[in-house]
Amino acid sequence: MTREVEVTSDEITLGQLLKYADIVGSGGEVKVFLREERILVNGEPENRRGRKLRPGDRIEIEGFEPMVIKGIGQA
């Protein structure tokens, strides 16, 4: 199953997404999480908290349900 994460803007950073999706609690935790966990964005490894994510992007983190960014009103 894939979790759809609805965002209200055209883009969201990976760090913001991790907080918004309740995977981490704070910005400080984001840095540590990105160093320790393997994250794939659209199938490619990613560790930059500032990585811009847009509707349609797929994020996979080991141990968590895959997520897809969904814009407002997107089916």
FENFENQUI-V259775 format. One record per residue. N is the residue number from 1. RES is the residue in one letter. SS is DSSP state (2 for helix, 1 for strand, 0 for the rest). BURIAL is 1 if it has 16 or more other ideal C-beta (glycine too) atoms within 10 Angstrom, else 0. Layout:
n:N res:RES ss:SS burial:BURIAL
n:N res:RES ss:SS burial:BURIAL
This chain:
n:1 res:M ss:0 burial:0
n:2 res:T ss:0 burial:0
n:3 res:R ss:1 burial:0
n:4 res:E ss:1 burial:0
n:5 res:V ss:1 burial:1
n:6 res:E ss:1 burial:0
n:7 res:V ss:1 burial:1
n:8 res:T ss:0 burial:0
n:9 res:S ss:0 burial:0
n:10 res:D ss:0 burial:0
n:11 res:E ss:1 burial:0
n:12 res:I ss:1 burial:1
n:13 res:T ss:1 burial:1
n:14 res:L ss:2 burial:1
n:15 res:G ss:2 burial:1
n:16 res:Q ss:2 burial:1
n:17 res:L ss:2 burial:1
n:18 res:L ss:2 burial:1
n:19 res:K ss:2 burial:1
n:20 res:Y ss:2 burial:0
n:21 res:A ss:0 burial:1
n:22 res:D ss:0 burial:0
n:23 res:I ss:0 burial:1
n:24 res:V ss:0 burial:1
n:25 res:G ss:0 burial:0
n:26 res:S ss:0 burial:0
n:27 res:G ss:2 burial:0
n:28 res:G ss:2 burial:0
n:29 res:E ss:2 burial:0
n:30 res:V ss:2 burial:1
n:31 res:K ss:2 burial:0
n:32 res:V ss:2 burial:0
n:33 res:F ss:2 burial:1
n:34 res:L ss:2 burial:1
n:35 res:R ss:2 burial:0
n:36 res:E ss:2 burial:0
n:37 res:E ss:0 burial:0
n:38 res:R ss:0 burial:0
n:39 res:I ss:1 burial:1
n:40 res:L ss:1 burial:0
n:41 res:V ss:1 burial:1
n:42 res:N ss:0 burial:0
n:43 res:G ss:0 burial:0
n:44 res:E ss:1 burial:0
n:45 res:P ss:1 burial:0
n:46 res:E ss:0 burial:1
n:47 res:N ss:0 burial:0
n:48 res:R ss:0 burial:0
n:49 res:R ss:0 burial:1
n:50 res:G ss:0 burial:0
n:51 res:R ss:0 burial:1
n:52 res:K ss:1 burial:0
n:53 res:L ss:1 burial:1
n:54 res:R ss:1 burial:0
n:55 res:P ss:0 burial:1
n:56 res:G ss:0 burial:0
n:57 res:D ss:0 burial:1
n:58 res:R ss:1 burial:0
n:59 res:I ss:1 burial:1
n:60 res:E ss:1 burial:1
n:61 res:I ss:1 burial:1
n:62 res:E ss:0 burial:0
n:63 res:G ss:0 burial:0
n:64 res:F ss:0 burial:0
n:65 res:E ss:0 burial:0
n:66 res:P ss:0 burial:0
n:67 res:M ss:1 burial:1
n:68 res:V ss:1 burial:0
n:69 res:I ss:1 burial:1
n:70 res:K ss:1 burial:1
n:71 res:G ss:1 burial:0
n:72 res:I ss:0 burial:0
n:73 res:G ss:0 burial:0
n:74 res:Q ss:0 burial:0
n:75 res:A ss:0 burial:0
